[in-house]
Amino acid sequence: MFRRHTGFTLIELLIAIVIVSILAALAIPAYSKYVQRARRSDAINALERISALEERFYFQSNAYGNTVALGLPAGANSAEGYYNVSVDALTNIDGSAGYTLIAVPAAGSPQAADTDCQNFRADAQGVRDIGATGSAYTPDDKGCWHR
């Protein structure tokens, strides 16, 4: 007689597809934000590395130097290439003697979509702040400098 069919019905298959798509719709944006936050450490590491080079240069020559004096290429990139780092000024943010370093997302970098923490800035006094492209820098109230 009766032959028992094994497998899934169309309704069961559609329910499984709906459940998987709901989970994917929730998980993919959360994962993207997590990856974006993790890539911020590339800028922080680059700024700390160049800051250490500045302090060593100051110890040797009693002055702060630009990227060329530090032995870096003019358009120095971060280690992973997500940010371009530059010595913006050989003064601190408040105008005293020192240096100001800025890390901006590299052209075509996925970090350009990070609207919360686009540009990182640090100076010789240890002042760290953030800013969006074309706007003023503000204190880091979003926790961008935290790893």
Residue frames relative to the residue before (quaternion, step in Angstrom):
aa qw qx qy qz dx dy dz
M 1.0000 0.0000 0.0000 0.0000 0.00 0.00 0.00
F 0.7983 -0.0165 0.0344 0.6011 3.38 0.01 -1.24
R 0.2408 -0.7585 0.5908 0.1332 3.47 -0.91 0.89
R 0.3135 -0.7544 0.5484 0.1785 3.57 -0.74 1.02
H 0.2906 -0.7575 0.5644 0.1523 3.56 -0.82 1.05
T 0.1674 -0.7672 0.6103 0.1047 3.54 -0.97 0.82
G 0.5296 0.6059 -0.4692 0.3637 3.55 -1.13 0.65
F 0.5864 -0.5735 0.4477 0.3560 3.52 -1.33 -0.22
T 0.4057 -0.6590 0.5641 0.2878 3.50 -1.18 0.56
L 0.6705 -0.4952 0.3657 0.4141 3.54 -1.27 0.26
I 0.6335 0.5284 -0.3294 0.4593 3.60 0.99 -0.78
E 0.6565 0.5010 -0.3191 0.4650 3.62 0.87 -0.85
L 0.6533 0.5130 -0.3095 0.4629 3.57 0.97 -0.81
L 0.6602 0.4992 -0.3056 0.4707 3.61 0.96 -0.82
I 0.6303 0.5187 -0.3329 0.4721 3.60 0.99 -0.74
A 0.6490 0.5054 -0.3192 0.4706 3.61 0.94 -0.81
I 0.6462 0.5131 -0.3182 0.4668 3.61 0.97 -0.82
V 0.6484 0.5123 -0.3197 0.4636 3.60 0.94 -0.83
I 0.6561 0.5066 -0.3134 0.4633 3.60 0.91 -0.85
V 0.6644 0.4933 -0.3049 0.4715 3.61 0.90 -0.88
S 0.6800 0.4791 -0.3178 0.4551 3.62 0.91 -0.78
I 0.6112 0.5232 -0.3608 0.4717 3.63 1.05 -0.58
L 0.6576 0.5001 -0.3109 0.4699 3.59 0.92 -0.84
A 0.6575 0.4985 -0.3109 0.4717 3.59 0.97 -0.81
A 0.6401 0.5284 -0.3297 0.4499 3.61 0.99 -0.79
L 0.6855 0.4526 -0.2808 0.4964 3.60 1.12 -0.55
A 0.7271 0.4756 -0.2538 0.4251 3.58 0.88 -0.91
I 0.6548 0.5492 -0.3365 0.3954 3.63 0.86 -0.83
P 0.6834 0.4513 -0.3235 0.4740 3.69 0.78 -0.76
A 0.6330 0.5235 -0.3381 0.4593 3.59 1.01 -0.73
Y 0.6541 0.5028 -0.3106 0.4721 3.57 0.97 -0.81
S 0.6358 0.5339 -0.3292 0.4499 3.60 0.98 -0.82
K 0.6522 0.4978 -0.3116 0.4793 3.60 0.97 -0.84
Y 0.6319 0.5316 -0.3300 0.4574 3.60 1.01 -0.77
V 0.6604 0.4961 -0.3040 0.4746 3.60 0.93 -0.88
Q 0.6269 0.5355 -0.3326 0.4577 3.58 1.02 -0.80
R 0.6624 0.4931 -0.3032 0.4756 3.59 0.94 -0.87
A 0.6510 0.5195 -0.3216 0.4505 3.58 0.99 -0.77
R 0.6595 0.5182 -0.3107 0.4472 3.60 1.05 -0.72
R 0.5218 0.6362 -0.4149 0.3884 3.60 1.21 -0.34
S 0.5821 0.5882 -0.3770 0.4160 3.59 1.11 -0.56
D 0.5464 0.6013 -0.3994 0.4248 3.61 1.19 -0.41
A 0.6690 0.4758 -0.2945 0.4892 3.60 0.97 -0.84
I 0.6572 0.5177 -0.3147 0.4483 3.58 0.91 -0.90
N 0.6572 0.5046 -0.3102 0.4662 3.58 0.93 -0.87
A 0.6571 0.5105 -0.3147 0.4567 3.59 0.95 -0.85
L 0.6645 0.4952 -0.3081 0.4672 3.60 0.92 -0.84
E 0.6575 0.4965 -0.3155 0.4708 3.60 0.98 -0.76
R 0.6354 0.5268 -0.3276 0.4599 3.58 1.04 -0.77
I 0.6941 0.4544 -0.2816 0.4821 3.60 0.86 -0.92
S 0.5957 0.5524 -0.3598 0.4588 3.59 1.10 -0.61
A 0.6480 0.4987 -0.3133 0.4829 3.59 1.00 -0.79
L 0.6305 0.5161 -0.3310 0.4759 3.60 1.05 -0.73
E 0.6295 0.5320 -0.3291 0.4609 3.60 1.02 -0.77
E 0.6791 0.4863 -0.2993 0.4613 3.59 0.88 -0.90
R 0.6370 0.5073 -0.3283 0.4787 3.58 1.04 -0.72
F 0.6396 0.5166 -0.3171 0.4727 3.58 1.01 -0.84
Y 0.6480 0.5140 -0.3154 0.4653 3.60 0.99 -0.82
F 0.6343 0.5357 -0.3221 0.4549 3.57 1.02 -0.80
Q 0.7186 0.4498 -0.2439 0.4711 3.59 1.01 -0.83
S 0.8352 0.2116 -0.0813 0.5010 3.61 0.91 -0.82
N 0.4124 -0.7414 0.4422 0.2911 3.60 1.30 0.09
A 0.6950 0.3313 -0.2861 0.5704 3.58 1.10 0.77
Y 0.4383 -0.6569 0.5368 0.2969 3.55 -1.23 0.45
G 0.2370 -0.8048 0.5338 0.1059 3.57 -1.10 0.62
N 0.5287 -0.5990 0.4887 0.3505 3.52 -1.31 0.31
T 0.7516 -0.4025 0.2521 0.4577 3.59 -1.26 0.02
V 0.6348 0.5274 -0.3364 0.4536 3.61 1.03 -0.72
A 0.6592 0.5021 -0.3069 0.4681 3.61 0.95 -0.86
L 0.6719 0.4857 -0.2927 0.4764 3.59 1.13 -0.62
G 0.5273 -0.6482 0.4026 0.3737 3.58 1.26 -0.14
L 0.5274 0.6115 -0.4168 0.4174 3.58 1.22 0.41
P 0.5424 -0.5852 0.4604 0.3891 3.62 -1.10 0.44
A 0.6706 -0.5341 0.3356 0.3905 3.58 -1.17 0.61
G 0.7695 0.2471 -0.1548 0.5682 3.61 0.94 -0.79
A 0.0277 -0.8543 0.5190 0.0011 3.56 0.71 1.10
N 0.2195 -0.7690 0.5903 0.1095 3.54 -0.89 0.99
S 0.5609 -0.5576 0.4770 0.3833 3.52 -1.28 0.32
A 0.7276 -0.4594 0.2835 0.4233 3.57 -1.26 0.33
E 0.7655 0.3426 -0.1937 0.5090 3.59 0.91 -0.85
G 0.5234 -0.6943 0.3727 0.3241 3.59 1.30 0.01
Y 0.4747 0.6815 -0.4452 0.3347 3.60 1.20 0.23
Y 0.7861 0.2395 -0.1082 0.5595 3.61 1.18 -0.52
N 0.2827 -0.6827 0.6402 0.2102 3.52 -1.33 0.51
V 0.1389 -0.8018 0.5798 0.0409 3.55 -0.78 1.05
S 0.0214 0.8015 -0.5962 0.0426 3.55 -0.97 0.88
V 0.4209 -0.6118 0.5903 0.3164 3.50 -1.36 0.37
D 0.2573 -0.8196 0.4959 0.1272 3.55 -0.20 1.30
A 0.7959 -0.0714 0.0772 0.5962 3.57 0.96 -0.81
L 0.3934 -0.6978 0.5396 0.2589 3.56 -1.16 0.56
T 0.5978 0.4572 -0.4033 0.5205 3.53 1.00 0.99
N 0.5522 -0.5876 0.4638 0.3670 3.56 -1.22 0.35
I 0.7009 -0.4484 0.3440 0.4352 3.53 -1.31 0.18
D 0.7158 0.4302 -0.2583 0.4855 3.63 1.03 -0.72
G 0.6260 -0.5845 0.3218 0.4036 3.62 1.27 0.14
S 0.5434 0.6112 -0.4158 0.3978 3.62 1.20 -0.09
A 0.6899 -0.4780 0.3387 0.4253 3.57 -1.30 0.25
G 0.4236 0.6762 -0.5168 0.3102 3.57 -0.88 0.92
Y 0.4350 -0.6538 0.5259 0.3267 3.55 -1.01 -0.82
T 0.1843 -0.7458 0.6268 0.1304 3.55 -1.28 0.41
L 0.1489 -0.7907 0.5923 0.0423 3.55 -0.77 1.11
I 0.0761 -0.7923 0.6048 0.0260 3.56 -1.02 0.80
A 0.1168 -0.7589 0.6381 0.0579 3.55 -1.06 0.88
V 0.0249 -0.7873 0.6155 -0.0273 3.57 -0.72 1.13
P 0.5887 -0.5765 0.4092 0.3920 3.62 -1.05 0.60
A 0.4854 -0.6611 0.4926 0.2909 3.57 -0.99 0.87
A 0.6073 -0.5574 0.4201 0.3795 3.56 -1.18 0.58
G 0.8186 0.1914 -0.1711 0.5138 3.55 -0.81 0.99
S 0.4802 0.6689 -0.4349 0.3645 3.58 1.27 0.05
P 0.5230 -0.6267 0.4596 0.3500 3.61 -1.05 0.62
Q 0.5769 0.5983 -0.3784 0.4075 3.60 1.19 -0.33
A 0.5013 0.6402 -0.4362 0.3853 3.60 1.19 -0.20
A 0.6535 0.5044 -0.3080 0.4728 3.60 1.19 -0.46
D 0.5284 0.6173 -0.4158 0.4084 3.60 1.26 -0.09
T 0.1354 -0.8473 0.5107 0.0537 3.58 0.09 1.28
D 0.5999 0.5773 -0.3672 0.4148 3.61 1.14 -0.44
C 0.8158 0.0659 0.0284 0.5739 3.58 0.85 -0.97
Q 0.0153 0.8453 -0.5336 0.0232 3.58 0.31 1.18
N 0.8246 0.1239 -0.0275 0.5513 3.57 0.53 -1.16
F 0.1990 -0.7623 0.6084 0.0962 3.54 -0.98 0.93
R 0.0329 -0.7935 0.6077 0.0049 3.57 -1.02 0.77
A 0.0210 0.7806 -0.6232 0.0427 3.55 -1.07 0.85
D 0.1435 -0.7905 0.5870 0.0999 3.57 -1.14 0.54
A 0.7334 -0.4462 0.2991 0.4167 3.55 -1.35 0.09
Q 0.6472 0.5204 -0.3178 0.4575 3.60 1.18 -0.47
G 0.5605 -0.6180 0.3810 0.3985 3.58 1.26 -0.11
V 0.4244 0.6825 -0.4829 0.3476 3.59 1.24 0.24
R 0.0303 -0.7882 0.6143 -0.0220 3.55 -0.82 1.05
D 0.1324 0.7876 -0.5946 0.0932 3.54 -0.85 0.94
I 0.3650 -0.7169 0.5595 0.1994 3.55 -1.36 0.11
G 0.0333 0.7940 -0.6070 0.0000 3.55 -1.27 0.29
A 0.4229 -0.6598 0.5530 0.2829 3.52 -1.23 0.51
T 0.6385 -0.5260 0.3842 0.4100 3.57 -1.16 0.48
G 0.8316 0.1920 -0.1674 0.4936 3.55 -0.86 1.02
S 0.6998 0.4095 -0.2930 0.5067 3.61 1.18 0.16
A 0.6360 -0.5295 0.3965 0.3973 3.54 -1.29 0.23
Y 0.5097 -0.6253 0.4935 0.3250 3.54 -1.23 0.48
T 0.1305 -0.7867 0.6015 0.0482 3.54 -1.09 0.76
P 0.6281 -0.5081 0.3971 0.4355 3.60 -1.18 0.32
D 0.5354 -0.6509 0.4458 0.3015 3.54 -1.16 0.65
D 0.0650 0.8225 -0.5597 0.0779 3.59 0.29 1.23
K 0.6238 0.5384 -0.3403 0.4529 3.60 1.27 -0.11
G 0.4906 -0.6840 0.4221 0.3366 3.58 1.24 -0.09
C 0.2666 0.8029 -0.4988 0.1881 3.59 1.14 0.53
W 0.6869 0.4885 -0.2896 0.4534 3.60 1.03 -0.68
H 0.5716 0.5734 -0.3953 0.4340 3.61 1.22 -0.13
R 0.3416 -0.7529 0.5278 0.1946 3.56 -1.01 0.79
